[in-house]
Amino acid sequence: MLPEALSRIAAEAGVAVVETAGTDHWTLFEEQVACWLAQGGQVERADLARLAETEAALRAVLDSSSRAVAARHAMVWQGRFTTVLEQLSADARHTAAAHLQRLVRDHSVRPASAASAPGVIAGENVRFQADRGSLVVGVANGDVHFTSPFRPGPAQG
């Protein structure tokens, strides 16, 4: 299992693949991602095919299902980046993560201010729960349903 900081980098890279697919930046970004995945070895045709599949899938959807398709592809790419990082030694892992982070920053279409923002992308239902006086804050692009807030018991005031 990767440390949180490295998992976040893999997640940001997965989102960057989805956000960059189909843009003017895609060709160069796609090549750079494939080279990063190869980690100095031969670029695998399977990775190139997956990148092309992602671009085609995202170009094909224009309706309300596009968010779910984008989320699914972002999670797939996050998983692929995570797998590569997990297979590396600790020293190589940090170097590769820094390279991936630079690649996302330099070649994706996401503004730099948004690149550092943590986030959750989900194609299905997500449940956020706050308890014991904590607070959950987020941005939702879709339906939101609330349940009754926590009511303290008599001993809690």
N, C-alpha and C positions, 0 to 999 in steps of 0.2 A: 504494500500500500504506500502511495506517495504522500509526502508531507503536504499540508494544505496549500502552501504557496505554489508548489509544482502542479498540484491538481487544478488550481485556479488558472495557471498558465495554459494547461491543456484545454480547459474549458473555454478560455478566451480564444485560443487558436481554432477550436471547433466552430465557434460562433463566427470568427473571421472568415473561415472557409465558406460558410453559408452566406455571409454578407457580401463577400467579394465575388462569388460565383455569378457569372453573367455580366459583370461590369467590364469596363475598359482595362481594369487592373488584373483581370482574371488570368490571362495567359502567363504573365510573369509570375504571379503569385502561385499558380498551379505548379509551375516548374520548380519554384523555390520550395514549396511544400513537399513535392515528390523527392527532391534532393535531401531535404531534412529527414524525411522518413527513411531514406536509404542509409543515413548516418555514415557517409563516406563510401558506401558500397554501391552496387549496381541498383539503379532505380528499378523497382519492380513494376512490371506491366499491370499487375493487379491494383496497385495504388493509383496508377494513372487512369485505369479503367474506373475505379471508384470515384476519383475526382471528376471525371467526365460524366459519370452517372449522377453525381450530386448536382452538377451544373444543369444537366438536362432535366432532372426532376424539378429543380427550382424554377426553371424557365417554363415548364409545362403547367404549373399551377398558378392560377391568377385569382382564384376565389377565396372563400373563407378557410378552406383547408390548407392554404399556403403556410399559415403559422405552424400548423401541426407537422407538415412536411419539413419545414425549415428546422423545427425543434428536433425532429427525429434525425435529420442529417447532422445537425450540430452535435447531438449526443453520440452518434456513430463516430464522428471525427474526434471528439474528445476522447472516446475510448481508444481509438487508434493511436493518438498522441500519447495517451497514458501508457499503453502497452509498450511503445518504443522506449519511453522514459524508464519504465520499470525494468526493462531488460539491460539497462546500462549500469555500470559501476557508479558509486556515489559521486566521484569526481566528474566522470563523463556526464552523468545525469544533470548536474548543475550547469555545466558548460552547454549542453544541448538545450536545456530549458531557457537559458539566457539567449541562445541563438534563436530559438523559436519565438521568444518574446520580441526580439528585435525584428524578426521576419514579419510578425503580425503588425508591429508598430510601423514598419517601413513600407509595407506593400499592401496592406489591406485598405479598404475604403472607410473604415471606422475612424471618426475623429479621435485624436490623441486623448482628449478629455474623457471620452467614453471608454477608451481601452482599459483604463485602470479601474473602472467601476465593477465591483463584484456583482454577480447576478445569478439568477436561476432561470433556465429555459426549460419549459416542460410542454409536451404536446398533449398532456392529459391533465386530470385534476391534481391540484396541489393543495395541501392543507397546512396552514400556518396556525400555530397555537401559542398563545402567551398565557403564562400562569404566574402566580405569586408576585403580582405587581409588575411583571415585565411587559414589554411592548413589542409588537411585530409591525413593521412598516414595509411597504412595497408598492410597486407599480404593477397594475394588472391591465392587460390588453385583452379584455373579454369580460364575461359575466363574473360577478362577484356576489357571493351569498354569505350573510352573516348569521351567526347563531348567538344566543344570549351570552352576555359577558359573564365572567366568573363572579359569583356572589359569595362573599366571605361568610364563613360560619359564625355562630355567636361568639366563639372563643377568639376569633380573629378581628372582631370589632365591627 
